Amino acid sequence: MAASAHTWNWKNMAANPSLTKWKLRHHVRPGDIGYLTYLHGITYAKEYGYDQTFEAYVADGLAEFIRSFNPDKDRIWLAEANDQIIGSIAIVGHSKAKAQLRWFFVHPKCRGTGVGRELLNEALQFCKNCRYRTVFLWTTSELGSAQHLYTDAGFKRTRKKTHRIWGRTITEERYDLNLRPGVLTGGHGRPLP
């Protein structure tokens, strides 16, 4: 049964350092998409009060990603510890020049271990290898740790919109990263002298 393969006692994560060792994979197995949807749903409900419509939003997007997956322009990475998914990130190619970063998630018990930074680095390297010129993402204003990773990688906030969605009033923020060859950037996306 696929769901039972993902059942894990998270209480022992912090107490057992061996559980914080992880590996990354970028192939999807049966049950992964459902489990990612579940992780997003329960975590965002608990931490931010999002309702079930957020879980449906994640499910719809992941389902479309799998249906239209093209390995030349799309990729998803899953971080695992002890064969349990503890994080994810994906790149969705929108054109030859533009990609979107989606489903960036690190289990609350695994935050601060470097999983998020490694996932983001893998995703951005894939974008460079695909020769995308720009990468964009949407996030919410509550996700400060993720925003810090984005700005450290050179993303800049380009848009904000506040509206009622997922059972709450939320401020969504768009971040963009320019990957154009020949334009070297330093910290926070500033051009190098």
Secondary structure as GFF3:
##gff-version 3
##sequence-region A 1 193
A	DSSP	alpha_helix	2	5	.	.	.	ID=ss1
A	DSSP	three_ten_helix	10	12	.	.	.	ID=ss2
A	DSSP	three_ten_helix	17	20	.	.	.	ID=ss3
A	DSSP	beta_strand	23	25	.	.	.	ID=ss4
A	DSSP	alpha_helix	32	48	.	.	.	ID=ss5
A	DSSP	alpha_helix	52	67	.	.	.	ID=ss6
A	DSSP	beta_strand	75	81	.	.	.	ID=ss7
A	DSSP	beta_strand	84	93	.	.	.	ID=ss8
A	DSSP	beta_strand	98	106	.	.	.	ID=ss9
A	DSSP	three_ten_helix	108	110	.	.	.	ID=ss10
A	DSSP	alpha_helix	115	129	.	.	.	ID=ss11
A	DSSP	beta_strand	134	140	.	.	.	ID=ss12
A	DSSP	alpha_helix	144	152	.	.	.	ID=ss13
A	DSSP	beta_strand	156	165	.	.	.	ID=ss14
A	DSSP	beta_strand	168	178	.	.	.	ID=ss15
A	DSSP	three_ten_helix	187	189	.	.	.	ID=ss16
###
